[in-house]
Amino acid sequence: MRIDHSIVGGVFNEGFESVFETFYWYELACHVPWMKSTPKLSKTHALAVGCGVGIVVDALINRCKFDEVTVIDNNADVLNFASKYFGLSKNASLITADDLTFIIAQDSNTFELIVHDVFSGSFMRKIYIQELISNCFRILSNNGTLVLNLVSTVEMEVLHNIIQELQSVFKQLKCFCEGGINSVNTGALVNFIFFASKSEEPLQFNIYNNNGQNNYNPAVEIAFRNFISSEIQLTKLKNYERTNQRKTEWSIEKAHFKSMRQMLPANFWLLY
């Protein structure tokens, strides 16, 4: 699925697996030991901000077994196309809305999990980040987890603002990115994924059962295996010098457009 010059999601014809491995990482918030061992006393509710083709929504319903999954996207066409062409589950509640407006309107302690993936954070100003993270914290349950995806360079101001705000609000925070520390180079676009928890318990991801096995399909298993080696220490990210957000946005847009063009052949873009 393409929006302008961005690929927001896709699947392979064989196996219907995601073209983006990191989409499978988001569901790992369901694999922390305290969440897996907590008795289910009431209905569980997850919120997915940004739909794409519905890879995350499918995982939350079919593998993580949430009772309710609400999906919001500010583009109604994305929701329609995900439903029509990518089998987006009819068990999810689909809402066309601005993410921050919707989140602010929710009651406190409503969701056990929030997955926030709007693909690029170049538009996120400091006041927006503060309101977003503080309200995500408010509407999460006492042991709830926020998963937030950010596409950025390591020097961009938005990355450091997000880290600072997450650390000031949440009790536990971990960061992962495709390729691990080797992918963090000056000027390179990196897909940062943050896991922030309200729980006092350390964030650990119990992917395998006691016998070292799981029941995942090969694509998901490979994604989970790569996840383990992709953690980035937040102290290392702070060592990079920040650059002013507005000065870097144009270069980021060019780098993003180039990476999207490399994903698919020229005919795809010419015939769009």
N, C-alpha and C positions, 0 to 999 in steps of 0.2 A: 504494500500500500504506500502510495507516494502522495505527499502534500508539498506543492511547489518543488523545491529542489531537495527535499528530505525524504528518506525512506523511513517511515515510522514503524514498519514491521513487515514480516513476510514469512512464508513457510515454503519448504521444499515440496515438490509434487509427490515424491516418494516419502512416505512416513509422516507427512504433514508436520514436520518438526520446524521449530523456529530458526530463522536465518541468523538471529542474534542470540548467542549463547547466554549473555548476561540476563536475558529476560527470565531464565530459569532460576537465577540466583535469588530473585526477590522472595521466592517462597521459602527460602532457608530461614526466614524469620520464624517460621512455624516449627523449626527443628531445634530450637534452643531447649535444653533439658527441662527447665521449669514449665515451659508451655506444654511440652509433650506429657509431662507427669501430672499436671494440674487436673483435678477432677472436673468434669464438665457439669457445672451446676445450672447453667442457663444457656440460652442461645448465643452463639458467637457471631460477630458482625465484622466484616472487613470492608475497607473503603479503598478503591483503586482510582487514583487521580491520573487521567490519561489512559486511553483505552488501547491504542495501537490496533493490532489485529486480534487481541484478546488472549494472548498466550498466558499472561498473568492471571486473568480472570478464570480461565480454564483450570489452572493449577490450584487456585484458592477454593474452587468449588469441588473439583474431582479428587485432588490429592490432599489438600489441607483440610477439607471437609468443613468449611465454614457454613453455618446455617443460612446466613444472609451475606450477599456480596453486592455492594452498591458501586456502580461505575459512573464517574462523571468525566465529561470531555466537553470542551467549549466548541467543538465542531460536530454538529449533528451528522454530517456526512461520514465521519469516521465511525461513529456508532452504527450507522446504517450499513456501511460497507463491511464492517467486521461481522455483523449479523448475517448479511446476505451471502458473502463470499468466503468467510473464514470460520463459520460455525460458532460464532459467539453464543455462549450458553443462554438459553431462554430463562434460566433460573436466576440470572443476575438482573438487578434493577438498573436500568440505563437512564441517565439524566444528562441533559445538555445544560451546562452551567459553567460559570467562571469558578476556578478552583478555590480561590481565597474567599469569595463571597459565599460559596456553599459551605466551606469549612467553618467560617465565623458563625453561620446560622445554626450549626448543630449543637445539640445538648452536650454537656460534659459527660465523660465516661461512657461514650456511645460505642466506640470501636475497639476491638482487640488488636487490630492491625491496620495501618495505613500505608499504602504503597503509592508514593508520589513520583510520577515519571512523566514529565512534560518535555523530555528529550533534551532541551537546551536551556541553560540558565543565564544566558547572556542578557536577558531582560530583567533579571531579578535585582532590584535596588535594595538597599539596606533596610529600609522601612518595611518593604514587602517581606523580606526574609524574616524579620523580627515578628511580624504579625502572623506569617505562615507557621513558623515553628512553635511559637507560643500557643497558638490555637490548636495545632495538631496535638501538642502535649495535653491541652485541656480536654479535648474530646476523646483521647485515648483512655482505656481502662487503667486501673492501677498498675498492672503489669504489662501494659500495651507497648507495642513496638512501631516505630516509624521507619520505613525504608524509603530513602530519598536518592534519586538518580540525578547526577549533574554532569553535563558534558562541558569541559572547560580545559584551559591550560593551567599548569601549576602556578603560573604567575598571576592569574586573573584575580581581581579583588573579590569577585563574587564567591570564589572557592573559600577564601580565608574568612569572609563574613559568615558563610554558612557553618564552617567549622567552629568559629567562635560562638555563634548563637546556639548550636547544638550542644556544645560543651557546657554552656552556661545554664541550659534548661534541662537537659536529660541527664540521667544518672550514669548511663553506660553508652559508649560510642565506639564503633569500629568502622573502618573504611577499607574498601576493596576496589580494585580496578583491573580491567582486562590486561593481561601481560605482567601484572605485579609491578614491582619497583622498576623493572627494566623498561617499562613503557613511560615512565615519568621523566620526560626530557623537556628542557626549556623550549617553549613554542609549540609543543605537540598537543593536539587535542586528546584528552583522556576521558574515558567514561568512569567517573567516580560514583561508587554506590555506598551510601552511608546506612548503617543500622544503628538506630538510637532507641534505647529502651528506658522505660520508667522504673523497671525492676531494680532492686538492689543487687540481684544476682548477676555475676559476670556473664557477658555474652559469649556463649560457646555454642557451637553448632554440631548437634549429635545426628550426623547423617546416616550412620549405619546402626543396625541393631546389635545385640550382644554377640552375635556370631559373625560380625563383620560383613553382613550381607544386606541387600536391600531389594526392593521390588520395582525399581525404576527402569524405564526403557533406556536403551544405550545412550541416546542423545542427552537425556537428563543426567544420567550417571557420569558421563564425561564432563558435563558442565559443572556438576557438584565437585568432581575431583579437581578441576582447574581452579575452582573457587578457593579451596583450602590454601593454595600457594599464592594467592593474589592479594593478600592483606597488605595494606600500606600503613606504616606507623605514622600517626598524625604529627609527631615531633619532626619527622623528616620533611613533611610538606611545609611546615612553618619556616623552614630554612630558606625557602625561595623568596626572592624579593617580589613584593606586590607591584603590579602595574595598574595605572588608572584604568577603570573599566571602559570608559568611553573611547580611550585611545586604542584599545585592543579589539573592539567589537568588529571593525571592518576586516581586520586580518583574520579573525576567528571565522567570520562568515565565508571568506575565501577558502580557508582551510577546510571548512565543513563541506562546501560545495565540491571541492576537489576530491575529498574522500568519498562522497556520495557518487560522483561520476566514475570512480574506480570500481565501485561495487557491481555495476551493471554495464553492459555494452552500450556503445553510442546509439544504436538503433532504438533502444528502450527510451532514451531521452528525446530523440528526434521525433518519435511517433507519439509521444505523450500528448 
